[in-house]
Amino acid sequence: MITFRRLAWASLLLVTCGCQTARYAVQPAESHPALDTEALPSLSHVMLLPVPQPVAPDPLRQSAAAPQPVGRAYATDEVLPEWTAVLTRYLATHDRLAADDWDVGFGASLQAALSQLTQVSVRGHAHFWHQQGEAVRQATEAARTLSATPDLQAARHAFGHLSPILLAWSDTFGWPAALGLRVYTCGMATGVPAGGIWLQQTGAVRNPYYGAPMLACGAQASGIPMLESSADHQH
């Protein structure tokens, strides 16, 4: 009796396990519908879509029409009269220093011309003078000294600090042909920048830093546009 019952329970257990096994059996692949991969979006394509960029404000946006401060791009009819006036008064100052005959009146005239120049708008580059702020400050300070000091050596020192600034501006505004300018240097000049340069009109060398004792000491500078190609060094 006991053996019969055990056999009956064993049979029932086998049937039950078989049903559970059949319930969770993996179906053949062909019984599942095929996966349509073409219908799925491509993840790589989605990730590579361009991201909209914000529009830069006008001051930061590059423009092909923006002026480029190269060479004499800003030499205009509006600036040329005032620029010529500054150079003319500068040359008069040079002549007085070279002649050892200084007069503050020449410095005052140069200061007034310089003030007028820096108030003229430069066509195509409205912020030119703002960008030249430090140069304008130094040039104004030198011109103010020239207009105030009766001391010859102090005037020469101020003249030496003004000269390289005007030379730099000449690369923007150009050389007024009628003035016949040349650029000279004096390696013996002390206390002035750029090796003691100065601008003067064509003719004999006239050193403004030493006057009569070394009037002819000067070398024509190279690498700067000249009206004549000769570069004589006289002593």
C-alpha positions, 0 to 999 in steps of 0.5 A: 500500500505504501509503495503504491502511494509513493509511485502515485505521488512520483507520477504526479510530480513528474507530470507537474514538472513537465507542465512547468517546463513546457510553460517556460520553454524557449520558443524557436526563433522562427516563431517570433516576428522579425525585428525591423531594424530599418524602422529604428532611429539610428542613435549615432545619427541622432547624436551627431545632429548639429546643435543650434548656436546662439547669434553673437552680438554685433561687437563680437561678430566678425565682419569682412568689412571691419577696418584693418589698421595696416599702413596708411589706411586712415589717411583721409582729407579730414585728418591730413590738414591737422596732421600736416600742421602737427608735423610743421610745428614739430619741424619748427621745434626741431630747428630751434633745438638744433640751433640751441635757441629754444622758445616756449612759444614753439612748444605752445603752437605744437601743443595746440596743433596736437590737440586739434589732431586728436579731436578729428574723427578718423574715417573707417576707424572711429575708435582710433584715438581711443585705442591710441590712448596711452600714446596720446597721453604721452604725446600731450605730456611731451607737448605740454612740457615743450610749451612750459619749460624754458630749459633747453635740455628739458625741451630736448628730452620732451622732444625725444619722447614725442618723436617716436609717437609721431613716427608711429602715427606717420605709418597710419596717416602717411607722409605729406610729400610737400614736407620732404621728411627724413628720419634720423637717429643719434646713438649718443642721445641719452634719456630718450626712447628709440635710440634718439630718433627725430624727423627733419626735412631733406637737407644737412643733418641737424641734430636736435639733441646736441645742437652746435657741438654735434650738429652733423651727428646722425644716421638716417634710419633704415626700414622706414619709408623715405623720400630718398634712398641714400643713408649717409652718416655724417659726423 
